[in-house]
Amino acid sequence: MKVVHTNEVPAAIGPYSQGMIVGNLFFSSGQIPLTPAGELVTGGVEEQTHQVFANVKAVLEEAGSSLEKVVKATVFIKDMNDFPRINEVYGSYFREHKPARSCVEVARLPKDVLIEVEVIATV
């Protein structure tokens, strides 16, 4: 196993890694809408989703992967009513390549954010 760490995303806020490579697979930790400096992105769910994908892309790049190599995405959202707006932003990152995905509404996310995304990708 290889730990993945980059300063291009916020530092882990607990006892976990930003991601792990096992064999030819990369497993990310959930990414929330924090800037690399650890500041919460203000604005609505669209702005938060864009920051989440900036973070996802950064950890993928550090792992030697990319959005085009994502095989599974898991999306956690605070309010299923936000799904259409989240889906629109999500679709701007996965246009031709469409990985498997789960999307679940949860009671609460870290720092009370609106969205969290984790991915599994090939490296």
C-alpha positions as CSV (number, residue, x, y, z in Angstrom):
1,M,0.0,0.0,0.0
2,K,1.1,3.5,-0.7
3,V,-0.2,6.6,1.0
4,V,-1.1,9.6,-1.2
5,H,-0.7,13.1,0.1
6,T,-0.7,16.5,-1.6
7,N,-0.7,20.0,-0.4
8,E,-3.1,20.9,-3.2
9,V,-6.0,19.8,-1.0
10,P,-6.7,20.4,2.7
11,A,-4.8,18.3,5.2
12,A,-6.7,15.4,6.7
13,I,-8.8,16.5,9.7
14,G,-8.5,13.2,11.4
15,P,-6.6,10.0,11.5
16,Y,-6.8,9.1,7.9
17,S,-5.0,9.6,4.6
18,Q,-6.1,11.7,1.6
19,G,-5.9,8.5,-0.4
20,M,-4.3,5.1,-0.7
21,I,-2.9,3.1,-3.7
22,V,-3.3,-0.7,-3.5
23,G,-2.0,-2.5,-6.6
24,N,-3.3,-0.5,-9.6
25,L,-6.3,1.0,-7.7
26,F,-6.5,4.4,-5.9
27,F,-9.0,4.9,-3.1
28,S,-9.7,8.5,-2.1
29,S,-10.9,9.7,1.2
30,G,-14.0,11.8,1.0
31,Q,-13.3,15.3,-0.3
32,I,-15.4,18.2,1.1
33,P,-15.5,21.8,-0.2
34,L,-12.4,23.1,1.7
35,T,-9.7,25.0,-0.1
36,P,-6.1,23.8,0.2
37,A,-5.7,26.4,3.0
38,G,-8.6,24.6,4.9
39,E,-11.2,27.4,4.3
40,L,-14.8,26.4,3.7
41,V,-16.1,27.5,0.3
42,T,-19.0,29.8,0.7
43,G,-21.9,29.9,-1.6
44,G,-24.4,27.3,-2.7
45,V,-24.1,23.7,-3.6
46,E,-22.8,24.4,-7.1
47,E,-19.8,26.3,-5.7
48,Q,-19.2,23.6,-3.1
49,T,-19.4,20.9,-5.7
50,H,-16.8,22.6,-8.0
51,Q,-14.4,22.8,-5.0
52,V,-14.9,19.2,-4.2
53,F,-14.0,18.3,-7.7
54,A,-10.9,20.5,-7.6
55,N,-9.9,18.5,-4.6
56,V,-10.7,15.1,-6.2
57,K,-8.7,16.0,-9.3
58,A,-5.7,17.1,-7.2
59,V,-5.6,13.8,-5.2
60,L,-6.1,11.8,-8.4
61,E,-3.2,13.6,-10.1
62,E,-1.0,13.0,-7.0
63,A,-1.8,9.3,-7.3
64,G,-0.9,9.3,-11.0
65,S,-4.5,9.0,-12.1
66,S,-7.3,11.3,-13.5
67,L,-11.0,11.7,-13.7
68,E,-11.0,9.6,-16.9
69,K,-9.7,6.7,-14.8
70,V,-12.4,6.8,-12.1
71,V,-14.3,3.6,-11.9
72,K,-16.6,4.4,-9.0
73,A,-17.7,7.6,-7.3
74,T,-19.7,7.9,-4.1
75,V,-21.5,11.2,-3.5
76,F,-22.9,12.1,-0.1
77,I,-25.3,15.0,-0.1
78,K,-27.1,16.9,2.7
79,D,-30.3,17.4,0.8
80,M,-31.6,15.3,-2.0
81,N,-33.5,18.4,-3.3
82,D,-30.0,19.6,-4.3
83,F,-29.5,16.5,-6.6
84,P,-30.3,18.2,-9.9
85,R,-27.8,21.1,-9.3
86,I,-25.2,18.7,-8.1
87,N,-25.8,16.4,-11.0
88,E,-25.3,19.2,-13.5
89,V,-21.9,20.2,-12.0
90,Y,-21.0,16.5,-11.7
91,G,-21.8,16.0,-15.4
92,S,-19.5,18.8,-16.4
93,Y,-16.6,16.7,-15.0
94,F,-17.7,13.4,-16.3
95,R,-18.9,14.1,-19.9
96,E,-17.9,11.1,-22.1
97,H,-16.5,9.0,-19.3
98,K,-19.2,8.0,-16.9
99,P,-18.0,5.9,-13.9
100,A,-20.4,3.9,-11.7
101,R,-21.9,6.1,-9.0
102,S,-23.9,6.0,-5.8
103,C,-25.5,9.1,-4.4
104,V,-27.0,9.1,-0.9
105,E,-28.6,11.8,1.3
106,V,-27.0,11.8,4.8
107,A,-28.1,13.5,8.0
108,R,-24.9,15.5,8.4
109,L,-21.4,15.9,6.8
110,P,-18.2,17.2,8.3
111,K,-18.2,20.9,8.9
112,D,-21.9,20.9,7.9
113,V,-20.9,21.0,4.2
114,L,-23.5,20.2,1.5
115,I,-21.5,17.6,-0.4
116,E,-18.7,15.0,0.0
117,V,-17.3,12.8,-2.8
118,E,-15.0,9.8,-2.7
119,V,-13.7,7.9,-5.7
120,I,-12.0,4.7,-6.7
121,A,-9.7,4.9,-9.8
122,T,-7.1,3.0,-11.7
123,V,-3.5,4.1,-11.6
